[in-house]
Amino acid sequence: MTRFGKLSWVWVSVLVIIIDQSTKYWTLNYLPLQQMVEVIPNYLAWFHTYNFGAAWSFLADHSGWQKWLFAGIAFIISIVLVIWLTRLKSNKETWLAIALALVLGGALGNLYDRVVLGYVVDFILAHWHADYYFPAFNIADTAITVGAAMLIIDMLFFAKKRESKSE
């Protein structure tokens, strides 16, 4: 392994950012604001909306200070993830490296929106008929969620095996 650990997996982060920003560009330019376009009737729609807060619009109704709080948190988390990636050593840590790269790409995708636009662009709306609507989200949110799930799986199933083999 190089002295940069699994930092070579940053290409996953770059890919997440490119897909995230491309889909947000499309949303901003071609999808009407606050109008639902059914993709899979009763289950999935495009819905162009802005999130001024954090997950599920947490603190969105405040005066604007939350933008910088969440941007700062995302920036710090991104630095921690890059350091963590550089410190991975084992070839058996590929799963962990991919998980960290997904979270990093998602964090940076939403950080860009927050700093440049002042809000995060959301456009994916999962719903169950007209009865239940999950809050709108985007590709960056999806990458963060998948990466976090992979981190949990790593902690539950793989981390102990790596530790026992290294002893």
C-alpha positions in Angstrom: 0.0 0.0 0.0 1.3 3.5 -0.8 1.9 6.1 1.9 -1.5 7.6 1.0 -3.4 4.5 2.1 -6.7 4.0 0.3 -6.9 7.6 -0.8 -6.8 6.2 -4.4 -10.5 5.5 -3.8 -11.2 9.2 -3.9 -12.2 8.6 -7.5 -15.5 7.3 -6.1 -16.0 10.6 -4.3 -15.3 12.5 -7.5 -17.8 10.3 -9.4 -20.5 10.9 -6.7 -19.9 14.7 -7.0 -20.1 14.7 -10.8 -23.3 12.7 -10.8 -24.8 14.7 -8.0 -24.0 18.1 -9.5 -25.1 17.0 -13.0 -28.5 15.9 -11.7 -28.9 19.1 -9.7 -28.0 21.1 -12.8 -30.7 19.3 -14.7 -33.1 19.8 -11.9 -32.4 23.6 -11.7 -32.7 24.1 -15.4 -35.4 21.7 -16.5 -37.6 20.7 -13.6 -40.3 23.2 -12.5 -40.0 24.2 -8.9 -42.4 22.5 -6.5 -44.1 20.4 -9.2 -44.2 16.7 -9.0 -43.4 14.6 -12.2 -44.2 11.0 -11.7 -41.5 8.6 -12.7 -43.0 5.4 -11.3 -46.6 6.2 -10.5 -47.5 5.8 -6.8 -43.8 5.2 -5.9 -41.2 7.6 -7.3 -41.3 11.1 -8.6 -39.1 14.0 -9.5 -39.9 17.0 -7.2 -37.7 20.1 -7.5 -37.3 21.7 -4.0 -34.7 23.5 -1.9 -33.5 22.5 1.5 -32.2 25.4 3.6 -31.6 23.1 6.6 -30.1 19.8 7.2 -31.6 16.3 6.8 -35.3 16.5 6.4 -35.1 20.3 6.5 -34.0 20.3 10.1 -33.6 24.0 11.1 -34.7 25.2 7.7 -37.0 27.9 9.1 -34.2 29.8 10.8 -32.6 33.1 9.7 -29.6 31.7 7.7 -27.0 31.0 10.4 -27.7 27.3 9.9 -26.2 27.4 6.4 -22.7 28.1 7.8 -23.1 25.7 10.7 -23.9 22.8 8.3 -21.3 23.9 5.9 -18.7 24.0 8.7 -19.8 20.5 9.9 -19.6 19.1 6.3 -16.1 20.7 5.9 -14.8 19.2 9.1 -16.3 15.8 8.4 -14.7 15.9 4.9 -11.3 16.6 6.4 -11.7 13.7 8.9 -12.7 11.4 6.1 -9.7 12.3 3.9 -7.4 11.7 6.9 -9.1 8.4 7.7 -8.7 7.3 4.0 -5.0 8.1 4.1 -4.5 6.0 7.2 -6.1 2.8 5.9 -3.4 0.3 5.3 -4.8 -3.2 4.7 -5.9 -4.5 1.3 -8.7 -6.0 3.3 -10.1 -2.5 4.0 -11.5 -1.8 0.5 -15.1 -2.0 1.7 -14.3 0.6 4.3 -12.5 2.8 1.8 -15.5 2.7 -0.6 -17.9 3.6 2.3 -15.7 6.6 3.4 -15.4 7.7 -0.3 -19.2 7.6 -0.7 -19.8 9.7 2.4 -17.0 12.1 1.4 -18.5 12.6 -2.1 -22.0 13.2 -0.8 -20.8 15.6 1.9 -18.8 17.6 -0.7 -21.7 17.6 -3.2 -24.1 19.1 -0.6 -21.4 21.4 0.8 -21.0 22.9 -2.7 -24.7 23.6 -2.9 -24.9 25.1 0.5 -21.9 27.5 0.0 -22.6 28.4 -3.6 -26.4 28.4 -3.8 -27.3 28.9 -0.1 -29.4 25.8 -0.1 -29.3 22.1 -1.1 -31.2 21.1 -4.3 -33.4 18.1 -3.7 -35.4 16.3 -6.4 -36.0 12.6 -5.7 -39.3 11.9 -4.0 -40.2 8.4 -2.9 -43.8 8.0 -1.9 -46.4 5.4 -1.3 -49.4 6.3 -3.4 -50.8 9.6 -2.1 -50.6 8.4 1.5 -46.9 8.6 2.5 -44.2 10.9 1.2 -40.5 10.5 2.3 -38.8 13.9 2.3 -37.2 14.8 -1.0 -33.5 14.0 -1.4 -30.7 13.9 -3.9 -27.7 11.8 -5.2 -25.4 13.2 -2.5 -27.9 12.2 0.2 -28.1 8.7 -1.3 -24.3 8.4 -1.4 -24.1 9.5 2.3 -26.8 7.0 3.3 -25.3 4.1 1.4 -21.8 4.9 2.7 -23.1 5.2 6.3 -24.8 1.8 6.0 -21.6 0.3 4.7 -19.7 1.8 7.7 -22.2 0.2 10.1 -21.9 -3.1 8.3 -18.1 -2.8 8.5 -18.2 -2.1 12.2 -20.6 -5.0 12.9 -19.0 -7.7 10.7 -15.5 -6.7 9.3 -13.7 -4.6 11.8 -13.4 -7.3 14.5 -12.1 -9.8 11.9 -9.4 -7.3 10.7 -8.4 -6.7 14.4 -8.1 -10.3 15.2 -6.0 -11.1 12.1 -3.6 -8.2 12.9 -2.9 -9.4 16.4 
